[in-house]
Amino acid sequence: MKRIVHIVTTLGDGGAEHSLYKVCKYDFLNEHVVIALKAPGKYFAPLKKLGVKVYCLNMKSILSILKFFYLIKIINSLKPNVVQTWLVHGDFVGGIAARLAGIKNIVWNVRYSNIDTGTAKLSTVFIIRILAKLSYFLPKSIVIVSKRAKKTFESLGYCKKKLYLIPNGYDLKILKPNKLYLSHFKKKLKIKKNIALIGKVARYDLRKDHMNLLNAIALINHKKTKLFCLLIGTNINKNKKLIDEIKKLKISNYVKLLGPNTNISQIMNGLDIHIQSSSTEGFPNVIAEAMACGTPCVVTDAGDAAYIVGKTGWIAPTKNPLKLARMIEKAIFQLGNRSWSKRINRARLRIKKNFGINKMIKSYNKVWSKI
């Protein structure tokens, strides 16, 4: 049994943090310890519940010297076989700290699919450029979450020989169709059965581009296309920017804002169609989770979204509300027709074949064993 120490920027509501949690939950071959550079977040309590030892350094800045040396001290005391870092700042701070602690078996985990200089912080762009140089001698392997990310980071100068693709994996025993949730959701929200219930599950973040979806909804002819949209996630409910945009677009009758919900199976089964409207992504978990529950998706071509969906859903360009609106209308018009049940089955089958949780865990173990 190896001791794997994970160093992650945050334990908040994000895809990387969720994948880290699943690695700790489903890998029974190794002992896992987690160090978060920032304060406790969404996955702190669930990790502790698994029996995983979790440290939170509460770093206000990655330039915090005292916290950095404390991180080195923790790594030294844990004597890990492998240090697995996650996210840009985790790779940078965790990778350097691990090397200074005498650890040679370091693995980075890259989640970005592309670097949008318009939304990414300058400090993040700068760190990525440094990491590109460090990639040739600091980590022994670099896990990439998506096919598009692999191309992006090769072009940014990361060491090609070390890049290893591991898509996210999902437990289909938990994520499975249950259409009782759909009728429950509609009844709870007082939505008629003939109204298409669409939704986007994502924390509020500029990269998730909620405004793209809201503008698409405003463009849809609601007399012909009957729909209601739920936005669900951290910092969504009572979000002033979203509320103001909804009022400005005059779509208050068609949109409801909800906070985060930990029962992802219930949420995804509660929707007729899931929408992903992001401008940039890595490997968006919510799409695969929706499909595993038998909920078809309309997605923007961000990260590996189009690859995950395949031919089971609808794909629109990023930052294009008009084309996104057309894809949503197309999906709603097909909702409930004879081929709909076949689409549901194909969506779930695609996740089962390509993105099972065991496949992901085996891939991580292969990387750790190899180094």
Secondary structure, DSSP 8 states (H G I E B T S, - for coil): --EEEEEES--SSSHHHHHHHHHHHH--SSEEEEEESS---TTHHHHHHTT-EEEE---S-TT-HHHHHHHHHHHHHH--SEEEEESHHIIIIIHHHHHHTT---EEEEE--SS--TTTS-HHHHHHHHHHHHHTTTS-SEEEES-HHHHHHHHHTT--GGGEEE----B-TTTS---THHHHHHHHHTT--TTSEEEEEE--S-GGG-HHHHHHHHHHS-TTTS-EEEEEESTTTTT-HHHHHHHHHHT-TTTEEEE---S-HHHHHHT-SEEEE--SS-SS-HHHHHHHHTT--EEEES-TTHHHHHTTSSEEE-TT-HHHHHHHHHHHHHHTTSTTHHHHHHHHHHHHHHH-BHHHHHHHHHHHHHH-
